[in-house]
Amino acid sequence: MKTAVWLYLFLFVAMFDLHAQYPILSPFALSLGAVPSFIGLIMGMYSVTHLPGNLIAGYGVDRFGSKRFICASLMAGGFLLILQAGVDNPWELLVIRSLSGFALAFLSPASMAMLARLARSKVQQSRLMAGNGLVHTLASVVSPAAGALLVHKLGFSQSFLALGILLMLTGLITLFALKEDHQPETPAAAVPPRSIPSHSADGHGKTQRSGLASQGLDDIPIPWFFYGIPIGLSCAQGILFFELPLGSAARSSIMTTGLLFTMVSIGALFSLSLLFLNRFSAFGRTLFGSLVLAVIYYGMAVGWNVPLPVTLFLIGAAKGMIFPSIAALLAEMTPAGKYGRAFSILSISFSIGSFLGPILAGQLRTEVSPYFLAFAALMTGLILMPLGRMRRSIPT
């Protein structure tokens, strides 16, 4: 598990670096003269350029392993952040952010595929995915406030320069610290032969199939309906990241925005610390957390009386349940030789939602509450995902 520890450390630094930009990117774009609709385009294009990177990463990780993609993604992302420090108009920022979206698209599928391959059982797999979520959350607890503090002390340009250098150094260290025992994909490894399933009892006495993928279901493609929740979840998250810095509660200072984002991370940290949740079905956790999150966004849309910090804490708690559950559920449904492609499609679905969220919020925020759009996106995913689950469960 030494590899997992090193990977968690590098992911912590990378996520700290990236999340530190959330409270400062919109104010930076405003300082360059961008209007809210153009800010939405900037944030959305970052997600659009994720798509080709995710697609390339899927096949590349299965063929060549994860290490080289993790290293290249971190170093390229750091270099582009250094370039971002020197932009002086919104169009230059749009170009740099678009290139950053492509460069960093390789990081998530490569990291999750490496973690999935390290696991020796479904329980261990679930724990590794929960650990991945915990690392992301720990980084995001302190990074928004740290990013705001950096801007307060150094200004926008020097802050982006410092974050870029940190990311490049992290990518360089991965070359020497990460060890990967990866066998190139072969036709036999890509789709394991069907075999007689063996069964073992879990901690609750229930019978479950052994192995990391359900035997007899490996040749059934994962239904597209499965990706409704990831798209809806990332759409809602993109709307929150776009809208929160522009809201009345955050306009007073960048520090206030950073603290509000930190409340989301604290909520996620709370739910991730509830280790007993890993004993429950990943499918059930995903649906329950998404339903709770949809209700919260509906409450924000109608202007409920719950204080904003408490609301953001609840959003984070729901996200802390959903993200590891989705990754664990996908790993259960995927043969080991296709982890790279499966997680790349998951990243593509996140990118699609992250693109749609800010774009829709930027264009429609004067006509309908952006938080109602987030509610609608999550409810659509909730309706579609059980259909995908049922199709996957059809015996052959």
C-alpha positions in Angstrom: 0.0 0.0 0.0 3.0 2.3 -0.1 2.0 3.3 -3.6 -1.4 4.3 -2.4 0.1 6.5 0.3 2.4 8.3 -2.2 -0.5 8.7 -4.6 -2.7 10.2 -1.9 0.1 12.6 -1.0 0.5 13.8 -4.6 -3.3 14.0 -5.1 -3.5 16.1 -1.9 -1.0 18.6 -3.3 -2.7 18.7 -6.7 -6.2 19.1 -5.3 -5.0 21.8 -2.9 -3.5 23.6 -5.9 -6.7 23.3 -8.0 -9.2 24.0 -5.3 -7.3 27.1 -4.2 -8.4 28.7 -7.5 -12.2 28.3 -7.0 -12.7 31.5 -4.9 -10.3 33.6 -6.9 -11.0 32.6 -10.5 -14.3 34.5 -10.9 -13.0 37.7 -9.2 -9.8 37.5 -11.4 -11.9 37.3 -14.5 -14.0 40.2 -13.3 -10.8 42.2 -12.7 -9.9 41.6 -16.4 -13.2 43.0 -17.5 -15.2 39.8 -18.1 -19.0 39.8 -17.6 -20.8 37.0 -15.7 -21.9 35.2 -18.9 -18.3 35.2 -20.2 -17.1 33.9 -16.8 -19.5 31.0 -17.2 -18.0 30.3 -20.7 -14.5 30.3 -19.2 -15.4 27.8 -16.6 -17.4 25.8 -19.0 -14.7 25.6 -21.7 -12.3 24.2 -19.0 -14.7 21.2 -18.8 -15.3 20.9 -22.6 -11.6 20.5 -23.2 -11.6 17.8 -20.5 -13.5 15.5 -22.9 -10.8 14.6 -25.4 -8.3 14.3 -22.6 -10.5 11.9 -20.7 -11.1 9.8 -23.8 -7.4 9.6 -24.6 -6.6 8.8 -21.0 -9.1 5.9 -20.9 -7.3 3.9 -23.6 -3.8 5.2 -22.7 -4.0 4.2 -19.1 -5.2 0.6 -20.0 -2.3 0.3 -22.5 0.6 2.1 -20.8 -0.3 2.4 -17.1 -1.2 5.4 -14.9 2.2 6.8 -13.8 3.3 8.6 -16.9 -0.2 10.2 -17.3 -0.2 11.4 -13.7 3.2 13.0 -14.0 2.6 14.7 -17.4 -0.8 16.0 -16.3 0.6 17.6 -13.2 3.6 19.2 -14.9 1.6 20.5 -17.9 -1.1 21.9 -15.5 1.6 23.7 -13.5 3.2 25.2 -16.6 -0.2 26.6 -17.8 -0.9 28.1 -14.3 2.4 29.9 -14.6 1.3 31.2 -18.0 -2.1 32.2 -16.5 -0.3 34.5 -14.1 0.6 36.7 -17.1 -2.8 37.1 -18.9 -4.2 40.6 -19.1 -7.6 40.1 -20.9 -10.5 37.6 -20.6 -9.8 36.0 -24.0 -6.3 35.0 -23.0 -7.7 33.6 -19.8 -10.2 31.6 -21.8 -7.5 30.1 -24.0 -5.3 29.2 -21.0 -8.1 27.6 -19.0 -9.2 25.6 -22.1 -5.6 24.2 -22.4 -5.6 23.5 -18.7 -8.8 21.5 -19.0 -7.2 19.2 -21.5 -3.9 18.9 -19.6 -5.5 18.0 -16.3 -8.1 15.7 -17.8 -5.7 12.8 -17.5 -5.2 13.1 -13.7 -8.5 11.7 -12.4 -9.0 8.6 -14.6 -5.3 7.6 -14.2 -5.4 8.0 -10.4 -8.6 6.1 -9.9 -7.5 3.3 -12.2 -4.3 3.0 -10.2 -6.2 2.8 -7.0 -8.7 0.3 -8.4 -5.8 -2.0 -9.5 -4.2 -1.9 -6.1 -7.3 -3.4 -4.4 -7.6 -7.1 -3.7 -11.3 -7.2 -2.7 -14.4 -5.1 -3.1 -14.2 -3.9 0.5 -10.6 -2.8 0.0 -11.6 -1.1 -3.3 -14.4 0.8 -1.5 -12.0 1.9 1.2 -9.4 3.1 -1.4 -12.0 5.1 -3.2 -13.2 6.6 0.1 -9.6 7.4 0.9 -9.3 9.2 -2.5 -12.4 11.2 -1.6 -11.0 11.9 1.9 -7.8 13.3 0.4 -9.7 15.5 -2.0 -11.8 16.8 0.8 -8.9 17.5 3.2 -7.2 19.5 0.5 -10.4 21.4 -0.3 -11.0 22.2 3.4 -8.0 24.5 3.6 -7.3 25.4 -0.1 -10.1 27.9 -0.8 -9.2 30.0 2.2 -5.5 29.6 1.4 -6.1 30.7 -2.2 -8.0 33.8 -1.0 -5.2 34.6 1.5 -2.6 34.2 -1.2 -4.4 36.8 -3.3 -4.8 39.1 -0.4 -1.0 39.0 0.3 0.5 38.5 -3.2 -2.2 39.5 -5.7 -3.6 37.4 -8.5 -0.5 37.0 -10.7 1.9 36.0 -8.0 -0.6 33.6 -6.5 -1.1 31.8 -9.8 2.7 31.7 -10.3 3.2 30.1 -6.8 0.5 27.6 -7.4 1.9 26.7 -10.8 5.4 26.1 -9.5 4.0 23.9 -6.7 2.1 21.8 -9.3 5.1 21.4 -11.6 7.3 20.2 -8.7 4.7 17.7 -7.6 4.6 16.3 -11.1 8.4 16.0 -11.2 8.5 14.1 -7.9 6.0 11.5 -9.1 8.5 10.3 -11.6 10.7 9.0 -8.7 8.2 8.2 -6.0 5.4 6.3 -7.7 5.9 2.6 -8.4 3.6 0.8 -10.8 3.5 -2.8 -11.8 1.4 -2.6 -14.9 0.9 -5.2 -17.5 -0.1 -3.9 -20.9 -3.7 -4.7 -21.9 -4.1 -7.9 -24.0 -7.3 -9.2 -25.5 -7.5 -11.8 -22.8 -7.0 -9.3 -20.0 -9.4 -6.9 -21.5 -12.4 -9.2 -21.2 -11.7 -12.0 -18.7 -13.2 -15.4 -19.6 -16.5 -16.3 -18.1 -16.1 -18.7 -15.2 -18.1 -20.3 -12.5 -18.7 -17.7 -9.8 -17.4 -18.4 -6.4 -19.2 -17.0 -3.4 -18.1 -15.8 0.0 -19.9 -14.4 2.9 -19.4 -10.7 3.8 -19.4 -9.3 7.3 -23.2 -9.3 7.5 -23.6 -13.0 6.5 -24.8 -12.1 3.1 -23.6 -14.0 0.1 -21.7 -12.0 -2.5 -19.7 -12.9 -5.6 -16.0 -12.8 -5.2 -13.6 -10.8 -7.4 -13.6 -7.1 -8.3 -16.2 -7.5 -11.1 -19.4 -9.5 -11.1 -18.7 -12.8 -12.8 -20.9 -13.4 -15.8 -21.6 -9.7 -16.2 -18.2 -8.6 -17.6 -19.3 -8.8 -21.2 -22.4 -6.6 -20.5 -21.6 -2.9 -21.3 -22.3 -0.4 -18.6 -25.6 1.3 -19.5 -25.4 5.0 -20.4 -28.2 5.6 -17.9 -25.6 5.0 -15.1 -23.9 8.3 -15.9 -27.0 10.4 -15.3 -26.0 10.9 -11.6 -22.4 12.0 -12.4 -23.6 14.4 -15.0 -26.3 15.9 -12.7 -23.9 16.0 -9.8 -21.2 17.8 -11.6 -23.7 20.2 -13.3 -25.0 21.2 -9.8 -21.4 21.6 -8.5 -20.5 23.7 -11.5 -23.5 25.9 -10.8 -22.5 26.3 -7.2 -18.9 27.1 -8.0 -20.1 29.7 -10.5 -22.9 31.3 -8.5 -21.4 31.3 -4.9 -18.6 33.9 -5.6 -21.2 36.1 -7.3 -23.8 35.9 -4.6 -24.5 38.7 -2.1 -23.0 36.9 0.8 -19.6 36.5 -1.0 -19.3 39.9 -2.7 -17.9 41.6 0.4 -14.5 39.9 0.1 -12.6 37.1 -1.4 -11.9 35.8 2.1 -15.6 35.4 2.7 -15.9 33.3 -0.5 -13.0 31.1 0.5 -14.6 30.4 3.9 -17.9 29.6 2.3 -16.2 27.0 0.0 -14.5 25.6 3.1 -17.8 24.9 4.7 -18.6 22.6 1.8 -15.4 20.8 2.3 -15.9 20.4 6.1 -19.3 18.9 5.4 -17.7 16.4 3.0 -15.0 15.6 5.6 -17.7 14.8 8.1 -19.5 12.2 5.9 -16.2 10.7 4.8 -15.2 10.2 8.4 -18.3 8.0 8.9 -16.4 4.8 8.0 -19.4 2.6 8.7 -21.1 3.9 5.6 -18.7 1.7 3.4 -20.6 -1.3 4.7 -23.8 -0.2 2.9 -24.5 -0.7 -0.8 -22.6 1.7 -3.1 -25.7 2.0 -5.2 -28.0 2.8 -2.3 -25.5 5.4 -0.9 -25.3 7.1 -4.3 -29.1 7.4 -4.7 -29.7 8.5 -1.1 -27.0 11.1 -1.2 -28.2 12.5 -4.5 -31.8 12.7 -3.3 -30.6 14.7 -0.2 -28.5 17.0 -2.4 -31.4 17.6 -4.8 -33.6 18.6 -1.8 -31.0 21.0 -0.6 -30.7 22.7 -3.9 -34.5 23.0 -4.1 -34.5 24.6 -0.7 -31.9 27.2 -1.9 -33.9 27.9 -5.0 -37.0 28.7 -3.1 -35.1 30.7 -0.5 -35.4 28.5 2.6 -34.5 30.0 6.0 -31.5 27.7 6.6 -28.3 29.8 7.1 -26.0 29.6 4.1 -23.0 28.1 6.0 -25.2 25.3 7.3 -26.6 24.7 3.8 -23.1 24.5 2.3 -22.1 22.1 5.1 -25.1 19.8 4.2 -24.1 20.0 0.5 -20.6 18.9 1.3 -21.9 16.1 3.5 -24.0 14.8 0.7 -21.1 15.1 -1.8 -18.8 13.2 0.6 -21.2 10.3 0.4 -21.9 10.4 -3.3 -18.4 10.7 -4.9 -16.7 7.6 -3.3 -19.9 5.6 -3.8 -20.0 6.3 -7.6 -16.4 5.3 -8.0 -16.8 2.1 -5.9 -20.0 1.2 -7.8 -18.3 1.7 -11.2 -15.3 -0.4 -10.0 -17.6 -3.2 -9.0 -19.2 -3.2 -12.4 -16.0 -3.1 -14.5 -13.5 -5.8 -15.4 -9.9 -5.0 -14.2 -8.7 -4.7 -17.8 -11.1 -1.9 -18.5 -10.6 0.3 -15.5 -9.0 3.1 -17.5 -11.8 3.4 -20.0 -14.5 3.1 -17.4 -13.1 5.9 -15.2 -12.4 8.0 -18.3 -16.0 7.8 -19.2 -16.9 8.7 -15.7 -14.6 11.7 -15.9 -16.2 12.6 -19.3 -19.6 12.6 -17.7 -18.3 14.9 -14.9 -16.8 17.2 -17.5 -20.1 17.4 -19.5 -22.0 18.4 -16.3 -19.3 20.8 -15.3 -19.6 22.5 -18.7 -23.4 22.7 -18.7 -23.7 24.0 -15.2 -21.8 27.3 -15.5 -23.0 27.9 -19.0 -26.7 27.5 -18.0 -26.3 29.5 -14.9 -24.5 32.3 -16.7 -27.2 32.5 -19.4 -30.4 32.0 -17.3 -29.6 33.4 -13.8 -31.7 36.5 -14.5 -34.7 34.3 -15.5 -34.6 31.3 -13.1 -32.7 30.5 -10.0 -29.5 28.6 -10.9 -30.0 26.4 -7.9 -33.3 25.2 -9.4 -31.3 24.1 -12.5 -29.1 22.2 -10.1 -32.1 20.5 -8.6 -33.5 19.6 -12.0 -30.2 18.1 -13.1 -29.9 15.9 -10.1 -33.5 14.7 -10.3 -33.1 13.8 -13.9 -30.0 11.7 -12.9 -32.0 10.1 -10.1 -34.7 9.0 -12.5 -32.2 7.6 -15.0 -29.7 5.8 -12.8 -32.0 3.0 -11.5 -32.9 2.2 -15.2 -29.2 1.6 -15.9 -28.9 -0.5 -12.8 -31.7 -2.7 -13.8 -30.3 -3.2 -17.3 -26.9 -4.1 -15.8 -28.5 -6.8 -13.6 -30.2 -8.7 -16.4 -28.8 -12.2 -16.3 -27.4 -13.8 -19.5 
